[in-house]
Amino acid sequence: METELDRVESVTKSDLLDLASWEKPRSTEQLRDFVARREAALSLIDFDD
């Protein structure tokens, strides 16, 4: 795999928060995918420990 070390994009905290935010409209497909991924992740956690 080839990487370009000379090309680094500047990212601000606001950029990251905007990407991580659910404070914007989402399609039904996006919401269902999120719920499915969350349920899959939770199924891997052993809550009895």
Backbone as ProteinMPNN parsed JSONL, in Angstrom:
{"seq_chain_A": "METELDRVESVTKSDLLDLASWEKPRSTEQLRDFVARREAALSLIDFDD", "coords_chain_A": {"N_chain_A": [[0.841, -1.178, 0.0], [0.581, 2.15, -0.85], [1.506, 5.245, 0.557], [1.008, 8.759, 0.992], [3.066, 10.913, 2.345], [3.485, 13.604, 2.207], [1.092, 14.802, 1.957], [-1.096, 16.006, 4.021], [-4.123, 16.528, 5.439], [-5.569, 19.317, 6.968], [-7.453, 19.25, 9.905], [-10.053, 20.346, 11.931], [-11.307, 20.568, 15.324], [-14.002, 21.147, 15.228], [-14.649, 20.147, 12.707], [-14.4, 17.389, 13.187], [-16.349, 16.995, 15.178], [-18.619, 17.651, 13.759], [-18.734, 15.592, 11.899], [-19.208, 13.455, 13.606], [-21.615, 14.014, 14.689], [-25.099, 13.565, 15.34], [-26.853, 15.453, 14.897], [-28.21, 16.206, 12.591], [-30.259, 15.773, 9.688], [-31.009, 12.378, 8.917], [-31.167, 9.572, 6.751], [-33.631, 6.94, 6.62], [-32.414, 4.526, 6.061], [-29.745, 5.011, 6.868], [-30.138, 5.346, 9.628], [-31.166, 2.825, 10.354], [-28.967, 1.24, 9.716], [-27.115, 2.213, 11.565], [-28.351, 1.403, 13.991], [-28.311, -1.372, 13.641], [-25.517, -1.86, 13.548], [-24.854, -1.028, 16.112], [-26.296, -2.833, 17.714], [-25.016, -5.201, 16.944], [-22.444, -4.728, 17.926], [-22.995, -4.571, 20.669], [-23.786, -7.154, 21.129], [-21.445, -8.487, 21.275], [-20.383, -7.896, 23.691], [-19.844, -9.003, 26.972], [-21.986, -8.857, 29.453], [-22.122, -9.968, 31.915], [-19.804, -9.984, 33.364]], "CA_chain_A": [[0.0, 0.0, 0.0], [1.374, 3.369, -0.976], [0.984, 6.392, 1.293], [1.583, 10.053, 0.642], [3.381, 11.6, 3.583], [3.499, 15.046, 1.988], [-0.278, 15.296, 1.858], [-1.835, 15.883, 5.27], [-5.228, 17.487, 5.441], [-5.813, 19.941, 8.254], [-8.791, 18.975, 10.423], [-10.313, 21.036, 13.193], [-12.206, 19.877, 16.25], [-15.35, 21.348, 14.7], [-14.818, 19.186, 11.616], [-14.607, 16.071, 13.78], [-17.639, 16.968, 15.856], [-19.659, 17.672, 12.728], [-18.816, 14.249, 11.345], [-19.697, 12.539, 14.616], [-22.884, 14.506, 15.2], [-26.371, 13.091, 14.79], [-27.698, 16.636, 14.9], [-28.585, 16.563, 11.233], [-31.186, 14.778, 9.151], [-30.46, 11.109, 8.438], [-32.139, 8.736, 6.046], [-34.056, 5.752, 7.347], [-31.378, 3.512, 5.842], [-28.613, 5.34, 7.731], [-30.521, 5.083, 11.013], [-31.253, 1.373, 10.525], [-27.594, 0.732, 9.703], [-26.532, 2.575, 12.852], [-28.934, 0.542, 15.011], [-27.81, -2.727, 13.405], [-24.115, -1.916, 13.97], [-24.836, -0.908, 17.575], [-26.745, -4.115, 18.271], [-23.956, -6.175, 16.694], [-21.362, -4.437, 18.862], [-23.452, -4.925, 22.005], [-23.874, -8.61, 21.248], [-20.096, -8.978, 21.536], [-20.026, -7.53, 25.055], [-20.328, -9.908, 28.006], [-22.424, -7.996, 30.523], [-22.125, -10.704, 33.173], [-18.519, -9.819, 34.062]], "C_chain_A": [[0.887, 1.241, 0.0], [0.711, 4.492, -0.183], [1.688, 7.649, 0.838], [1.819, 10.828, 1.93], [3.357, 13.111, 3.435], [2.102, 15.652, 2.01], [-1.041, 15.027, 3.137], [-2.895, 16.972, 5.288], [-5.44, 18.019, 6.853], [-7.261, 19.703, 8.667], [-8.939, 19.668, 11.764], [-11.226, 20.194, 14.073], [-13.657, 20.001, 15.767], [-15.647, 20.385, 13.553], [-15.143, 17.801, 12.17], [-15.971, 15.961, 14.448], [-18.784, 16.963, 14.859], [-19.832, 16.288, 12.116], [-19.458, 13.277, 12.325], [-21.102, 12.893, 15.114], [-24.081, 13.848, 14.527], [-27.357, 14.245, 14.76], [-27.987, 17.127, 13.49], [-29.47, 15.464, 10.684], [-30.455, 13.539, 8.628], [-31.568, 10.339, 7.729], [-32.51, 7.545, 6.918], [-33.009, 4.654, 7.226], [-30.165, 3.756, 6.741], [-28.926, 5.023, 9.191], [-30.609, 3.585, 11.284], [-29.87, 0.744, 10.553], [-26.909, 1.013, 11.038], [-27.034, 1.644, 13.956], [-28.404, -0.89, 14.863], [-26.36, -2.863, 13.861], [-24.005, -1.837, 15.486], [-25.241, -2.224, 18.218], [-25.69, -5.199, 18.079], [-22.808, -5.969, 17.676], [-21.756, -4.839, 20.279], [-23.524, -6.438, 22.186], [-22.504, -9.235, 21.532], [-19.657, -8.726, 22.975], [-20.656, -8.511, 26.033], [-20.689, -9.057, 29.224], [-22.411, -8.682, 31.887], [-20.832, -10.547, 33.968], [-18.504, -8.586, 34.929]], "O_chain_A": [[1.834, 1.34, 0.78], [-0.505, 4.667, -0.247], [2.822, 7.607, 0.36], [0.876, 11.339, 2.535], [3.224, 13.829, 4.426], [1.949, 16.872, 2.073], [-1.578, 13.934, 3.321], [-2.604, 18.163, 5.169], [-5.483, 17.251, 7.815], [-8.183, 19.924, 7.883], [-8.061, 19.586, 12.622], [-11.838, 19.229, 13.614], [-14.439, 19.058, 15.89], [-16.759, 19.869, 13.44], [-16.05, 17.125, 11.684], [-16.663, 14.954, 14.301], [-19.812, 16.33, 15.098], [-20.955, 15.862, 11.847], [-20.179, 12.368, 11.912], [-21.699, 12.137, 15.88], [-24.083, 13.606, 13.321], [-28.561, 14.036, 14.614], [-28.004, 18.331, 13.235], [-29.43, 14.334, 11.173], [-29.415, 13.646, 7.979], [-32.745, 10.449, 8.071], [-31.78, 7.191, 7.844], [-32.749, 3.933, 8.189], [-29.618, 2.813, 7.313], [-28.078, 4.493, 9.91], [-30.171, 3.123, 12.337], [-29.623, -0.182, 11.326], [-26.208, 0.156, 11.576], [-26.245, 1.15, 14.761], [-28.085, -1.54, 15.859], [-26.001, -3.859, 14.489], [-23.158, -2.502, 16.083], [-24.597, -2.679, 19.164], [-25.493, -6.031, 18.964], [-22.259, -6.938, 18.2], [-20.936, -5.389, 21.014], [-23.338, -6.939, 23.295], [-22.42, -10.379, 21.977], [-18.659, -9.29, 23.425], [-21.845, -8.817, 25.943], [-19.805, -8.589, 29.942], [-22.663, -8.038, 32.905], [-20.776, -10.94, 35.133], [-17.5, -8.302, 35.582]]}, "name": "protein", "num_of_chains": 1, "seq": "METELDRVESVTKSDLLDLASWEKPRSTEQLRDFVARREAALSLIDFDD"}
